[in-house]
Structures are given as structure tokens and as C-alpha cells.
Amino acid sequence: MRPGVRASNPWRGWCRTAVLAGIGAGAVTLSGCGPALDWREMKPPEAEGLQARFPCKPDPASRMVAVPGLSGERRVQMLVCQHEGTSWSLAYTRLGDVREVTPALDGLQQALRTNLQAAAALVAPDVRPTESPPTQVEVPRMTPQPAARALAFRTERPDGLGRPMKMRVNAWHFAHGLTVFQAVVWQPAERPALESGDDVADTFFQGFQFPE
């Protein structure tokens, strides 16, 4: 990661200049979202009616990219926002066959681990992310999938000046029908809570739900 890069993209080749969460390399530099978090509900387009909550106005993007575990390229849509060193992202793509759902979810999770290690290696070759045991994802009315998992990591990456920064990374991987989702929160380890005392990752993840 080069100095000045402040947020990441979880899809390979999505934008430029960093290695962070999700699939492969790529980053997007985001502007600040104001002095305080401003949570708002929204329904991302073409996302199976998913309702989400973001703490700042997300930047949307859409691109054809390779998805780990699948052949060819798929159109992936993404929303990302950042506030004071913490970033929230939601990426999703619709598949063509139910048999692709499990490989896609597994591929997204493995790609996240790979990219965490790549980011940590920019701090020092011997830095290794630590991963907690996976837990269940509970998005109301999601499609049950054995490969749907919540992942949690402690790791390091360079900050905007190239100095080591300890980070907490949380990710949810889930599906609804033929659409798979990856939601990721990067936050500095020393600033885990919102002004209210709520955790920035928990508040983000608990805002997801599908319509009845």
C-alpha cells in the first residue's frame, strides 16, 4: 500500500493502489464523511431487496470482475464509505446457477484471508493476521447456506504515512437466492466503538435484512 491510500475495495482490479479486504488488489480513495457518523437506511440496487444501514454516504460502483471460485467474469456491484480510518463496504453479485453459491462464498472468504496477509506483509514480512473461529451469519430471511460465515481478524497494515497500524477486520458472507454478498468493516484496533459505545461493525451488520 502506498502512502495516502485510505480505504479498500474487496474485488480484484476494482480501482487502484492497495491490497485490503476481499478479492485481490485494488483500492478506492474516499473523502471524509463529516465530523460525526450519520447512519442512514438504504436499499442497494439489484440486491434482492436487501435493506442496509451505512454510517456515511457510500460511493457506488459496478464492474465486470473475476470472482474467486468461479470461471469467467461477473458484474459486481459495491458500496463503500469511510469515516476517520474506518471503512464499511458491501459487495454483491448475482450468479447463474445455484451450484455456484457455495464456491463463490468460499472463494470470497479465502480471498479475504489472502489479501489480509498481503496487506500485513507491507508492514513486515513476518506479520501474520490472526483469525478467530468463524461464527454464524444471521441476516433475517437470507437463504440458509453452510458456507455463510462471519469472520473476524486482528491484523496490521500501513497507515497513510506508511506506519504500522493495528486493525480489526470483520466480514460477513451470505446469500439470498442466487446473489452472494460480502460485507467488510476495517477499523483501527484502538478505536472500536462509536460515540454511543456501540461497535461500528455490529451496528453495520445488524442493519442487514431481506424483505418478507
C-alpha positions, 0 to 999 in steps of 0.5 A: 500500500502506498502512502495516502491510500485510505480505504479498500475495495474487496474485488480484484482490479476494482480501482487502484493502489492497495491490497485490503479486504476481499478479492485481490488488489485494488483500492478506492480513495474516499473523502471524509464523511463529516465530523460525526457518523450519520447512519442512514437506511438504504436499499442497494440496487439489484440486491434482492431487496436487501435493506442496509444501514451505512454510517456515511454516504457510500460511493457506488460502483459496478464492474465486470470482475473475476470472482474467486471460485468461479470461471469467467467474469461477473458484474459486481456491484459495491458500496463503500464509505469511510469515516476517520480510518474506518471503512464499511463496504458491501459487495454483491453479485448475482450468479447463474446457477445455484451450484455456484453459491457455495464456491463463490462464498468460499472463494470470497472468504479465502480471498479475504484471508489472502489479501489480509496477509498481503496487506500485513506483509507491507508492514513486515514480512513476518506479520501474520493476521490472526483469525478467530473461529468463524461464527454464524451469519444471521441476516433475517430471511437470507437463504440458509447456506453452510458456507455463510460465515462471519469472520473476524481478524486482528491484523496490521497494515500501513497507515497513510504515512506508511506506519504500522497500524493495528486493525480489526477486520470483520466480514460477513458472507451470505446469500439470498437466492442466487446473489452472494454478498460480502460485507467488510468493516476495517477499523483501527484496533484502538478505536472500536466503538462509536460515540454511543459505545456501540461497535461500528461493525455490529451496528453495520451488520445488524442493519442487514435484512431481506424483505418478507 
